[in-house]
Amino acid sequence: MQLNFANANIDFLGQRRIALSISTVLVVLSILLLVFRGLNLGIDFTGGTLIEVGYPEAVELNAVRETLQEGGFERASVQYFGTSSDVLIRLAPREGEDSAQLSEQVLTQLRTAASDVEMRRVEFVGPQVGDELREQGGLAMLYALLGILIYVALRFEWRFSLGAVAALVHDVTLTLGIFSLLWLEFDLSVLAAVLAVIGYSLNDTIVVYDRIRENFRRLRKEATARVMNISVNQSLARTLMTSLTTLLVLVCLYVFGGAVIQNFALALIIGVLVGTYSSIYVASALALVMGVDRGVMLPVKKEGEGLDDRP
């Protein structure tokens, strides 16, 4: 099957009010989720002890949780790690106890129910390190957006710059909102995925902006909205094919990559879908709403301008 969008003539910008309204509602809902529900921060950010144990055969997570609760580990997070016989346990830090003591207590408690439990690994992250990682991660995202704002403003025009950054904020907010809604663990790998989403979405947006600038030069008699609409349609095939091939890889990673990178792959899948939508519907529409036209992109020289400088 061959996708052919060479003659596509979809009125994307004609639907900009509907698209921007939907995006605004989704962004507001995502912000409310982040404010009132928050993110399920992983051990990288909160600090604590991570313990991986192995069973000789499949084990029920509820049975593991009950065994830990009987030993006083009521707030332990338990999940499968790759297979149903490998279990990952996360524990909040306890005062006066280090990771070695906690891991020994957990293993002793688990062996009361299954004597052949095997300890695979133990990792500990202190709360101070977690706070520092959370702060540095937030700053990294802000610096990335600021750098993009400056870059697009210098390469194109400040209205395009604001449109691009607004689209990126839209993509990041929706991705975080979905993680909050589904209460998926947010760790350093997911943060890296969110930063990758910023770069991916920006790349699509820059391609569309480049085509808009070219068409402003070529289609001098067309209205601004018409030129931008033509540009989005001309970039549609490239945008969709890039997104589909990227999603193919990410879905394979999510399905076959195991528990270690599942949330990383899922964050990228969400980001690619949202980023593709924002490149088509949000970035150009916001630039148009803010007043981009041929005049600001290609200033018209006045008749006789520069004659006074002639010898």
QUIDAMO-V649205 format. One line per field, one symbol per residue. ss: DSSP state (2 for helix, 1 for strand, 0 for the rest). psi: psi as a letter, one per 30 degrees, with the letter a starting at -180 (. if undefined). burial: + if it has 24 or more other C-alpha atoms within 12 Angstrom, else -. Layout:
# QUIDAMO-V649205
ss->???
psi->???
burial->???
This chain:
# QUIDAMO-V649205
ss->00000000000022222222222222222222222200011022220111111100000022222222220000001111000001111110000000222222222222000000011111111022222222222222222222222222222002222222222222222222222222001102222222222222222222222222222222000002222222222222222222222222222222220000022222222222222222222222222220000222200000000022200
psi->kkkjgegkhkieffgeeeeeeeeeeeeeeeeeeeefeakiklfeeflakkkklklflkkkeeeeeeeeefggiegkkkllidlgfkkkkkklkkkgkleeeeeeeeeeeefffjfgkkkelkkkkleeeeeeeeeeeeeeeeeeeeeeeeeeeeeclfeeeeeeeeeeeeeeeeeeeeeeefhkkjaeeeeeeeeeeeeeeeeeeeeeeeeeeefeeeifflleeeeeeeeeeffeeeeeeeeeeeeeeeeeeeefflfegeeeeeeeeeeeeeeeeeeefeeeeeeeeggkaeefeikkkkkfkfeffk.
burial->-----------++--+--++--++-++-+++-++----+++++++++++++++++---+-+--++-++----+--++++++---+++++++++-----+--++-+++-++------+++--+++++---+--++--+---+--++--++--+---++++++++++++++++++++++++++--++++++++++++++++++++++++++++++-++-------+++++++++++++++++--+--++--++--+----++++++++++++++++++++++++++++++---+++--+--------------
